[in-house]
Amino acid sequence: MIVLKIGGSLFDHSRALVKRIAEEELAADILIVPGGGDFADTIRKVYREKQLSDDAAHWMAVLAMNQYAYYLADGTGIPLADSLKGTGIRIALPYEILRKDDALPHSWDVTSDTIAAWMALKTGGRLIKATDVDGIFADGKLLETVEASRLCGTGETCIDSALPEFLLNNRLDAFVVNGLDTARVSKAVREEKTMGTRILGR
């Protein structure tokens, strides 16, 4: 089982990436988790400028992930999934899934990265995050591996601020890969060596 988070930063490239994964049949069981992207940024703007509670902002942002999911499905023909159960390549509808199990804090620290990690934890899946950078950097150097504990409280990286603590607390690993290079994502899915950063849940 693989949980593949496709970031909003890959929006213009996302359908091509998903199509390649489906065409290559890289694994029998891949749950694709959409980011929020521009859809969620609209909610952030409303949150900043209008009176909006954390609860309302949370569910509106999760619904933004659903919008990305429908975009991916419409362009690829891959089915949507409103449950963590199932097999095959499918695209998660996070709103429907989280409404059944409201397990995560309602905070802007918890975004689609941590939601994808939670889905990986619930399904026993291997977590891959595809984004628009090569991985996590320190002092200008790409880290091949890094412990989640080292990333806690470090501020702005290509992952959300709640993810390191979630990985640490649940002893869950993650792999960050540049989704603009579809070959790298294919290799990550196959567990072949490729450029990226492995975050160790410790």
C-alpha positions in Angstrom: 0.0 0.0 0.0 1.3 3.4 -1.0 0.0 6.8 0.0 1.1 9.3 -2.6 0.6 13.0 -1.7 0.6 15.2 -4.7 1.2 18.8 -3.7 -0.6 21.8 -4.9 2.7 23.2 -6.3 2.5 20.5 -8.9 -1.0 21.5 -10.2 0.1 22.2 -13.8 2.0 18.9 -13.9 -0.3 16.8 -11.7 -2.5 15.1 -14.3 0.6 14.0 -16.4 2.1 12.6 -13.2 -1.0 10.7 -12.2 -1.5 9.4 -15.8 2.1 8.0 -15.8 1.6 6.3 -12.5 -1.6 4.7 -13.8 -0.2 3.7 -17.2 2.8 2.0 -15.6 0.7 0.2 -13.0 3.5 0.9 -10.6 1.7 -0.8 -7.8 -1.7 -2.5 -7.3 -2.6 -0.3 -4.4 -1.9 3.4 -4.5 -4.0 6.0 -2.7 -3.4 9.4 -4.2 -3.9 12.3 -1.7 -4.4 15.7 -3.3 -3.0 18.9 -1.8 -4.9 22.1 -1.4 -2.9 24.3 -3.7 -4.6 27.5 -5.0 -8.0 26.2 -3.7 -6.7 26.2 -0.1 -4.9 29.5 -0.6 -8.3 31.1 -1.2 -9.5 29.8 2.2 -6.3 31.2 3.8 -7.0 34.6 2.4 -10.6 34.5 3.7 -9.3 33.4 7.1 -6.9 36.3 7.3 -9.3 39.0 6.0 -12.7 37.9 7.4 -14.0 36.5 10.6 -13.6 32.7 10.3 -13.2 30.2 13.0 -10.5 27.5 13.0 -13.1 24.8 12.7 -14.7 26.4 9.6 -11.3 27.1 8.0 -10.3 23.5 8.6 -13.2 22.0 6.9 -13.2 24.6 4.1 -9.5 23.8 3.4 -10.2 20.0 3.4 -13.0 20.7 0.9 -10.3 22.5 -1.2 -8.4 19.2 -1.3 -11.6 17.6 -2.7 -11.6 20.2 -5.5 -8.1 19.2 -6.4 -9.2 15.5 -6.3 -12.0 16.2 -8.8 -9.6 18.0 -11.1 -7.2 15.0 -11.0 -10.0 12.5 -11.6 -11.5 14.5 -14.4 -8.3 14.6 -16.3 -7.2 11.0 -15.8 -10.2 8.8 -15.3 -8.9 7.5 -12.1 -11.7 6.8 -9.6 -12.4 8.8 -6.5 -12.5 7.2 -3.1 -14.5 8.3 -0.1 -13.0 5.7 2.2 -9.6 4.4 3.1 -10.7 0.9 2.2 -10.2 -0.4 -1.3 -7.5 -1.4 -3.7 -6.1 -0.2 -6.9 -5.0 3.3 -8.0 -7.5 5.8 -6.6 -7.8 9.4 -5.5 -8.8 10.2 -2.0 -11.7 12.5 -1.2 -10.3 13.8 2.1 -13.4 15.6 3.3 -15.6 12.5 3.2 -12.8 10.4 4.9 -12.1 12.9 7.7 -15.7 13.6 8.4 -16.0 9.9 9.4 -12.9 10.1 11.6 -12.1 13.7 12.8 -8.8 12.7 14.4 -6.6 15.7 13.5 -6.3 19.2 15.1 -8.1 22.0 13.3 -5.2 24.2 12.7 -3.3 25.7 9.7 -0.2 23.8 11.0 -2.1 20.6 9.9 -2.4 20.7 6.2 -2.5 18.1 3.5 0.9 16.7 4.3 -0.2 15.6 7.8 -3.5 14.5 6.5 -1.7 12.2 4.0 0.5 10.9 6.8 -2.5 10.2 8.9 -4.0 8.2 6.0 -0.7 6.3 5.7 -0.8 5.5 9.4 -4.4 4.3 9.2 -3.8 2.1 6.2 -0.3 0.9 7.0 0.9 2.5 3.8 4.2 3.9 2.7 4.1 7.7 2.5 5.5 9.5 -0.5 5.2 13.3 -0.9 5.6 14.6 -4.4 6.3 18.3 -4.5 8.1 20.9 -6.7 11.6 20.7 -5.1 14.1 17.9 -4.8 13.6 17.3 -1.1 14.7 19.0 2.2 17.8 21.1 2.3 20.1 22.2 5.1 22.7 24.9 4.5 22.0 24.7 0.8 22.6 20.9 0.6 20.0 18.3 -0.2 19.6 15.8 2.7 19.3 12.2 1.6 17.9 11.3 5.1 16.9 13.3 8.1 15.3 12.4 11.4 11.9 13.9 12.0 13.0 15.1 15.4 15.6 17.4 13.7 12.8 19.1 11.7 10.4 19.8 14.6 10.1 23.5 15.1 12.6 24.4 12.3 10.1 26.6 10.4 9.6 26.9 6.7 10.4 23.8 4.6 8.6 22.0 1.8 6.5 20.1 4.4 3.9 21.4 6.8 4.9 22.3 10.3 2.9 19.6 12.0 4.3 16.7 9.9 7.6 16.2 11.7 6.0 15.8 15.1 3.3 13.5 13.6 6.0 11.3 12.0 8.0 11.2 15.2 5.1 10.4 17.5 3.9 7.6 15.2 7.3 6.2 14.1 6.3 6.8 10.5 8.8 7.4 7.7 8.1 9.6 4.6 9.9 10.2 1.3 10.0 13.6 -0.3 10.5 13.6 -4.1 10.4 16.1 -6.9 7.2 15.4 -8.8 8.2 17.5 -11.7 10.5 14.6 -12.6 8.0 11.8 -13.1 10.7 9.2 -13.4 11.8 9.9 -9.8 8.3 9.4 -8.6 8.1 6.1 -10.4 11.3 5.0 -8.8 10.1 6.1 -5.4 6.9 4.1 -5.8 9.0 1.0 -6.8 11.3 1.6 -3.8 14.2 2.1 -6.2 17.0 4.6 -5.3 16.3 8.1 -6.5 17.0 11.7 -5.6 14.9 12.9 -2.7 14.8 13.0 1.1 13.8 10.2 3.4 12.4 11.5 6.7 12.8 9.0 9.5 10.2 8.8 12.1 12.5 9.2 15.0 
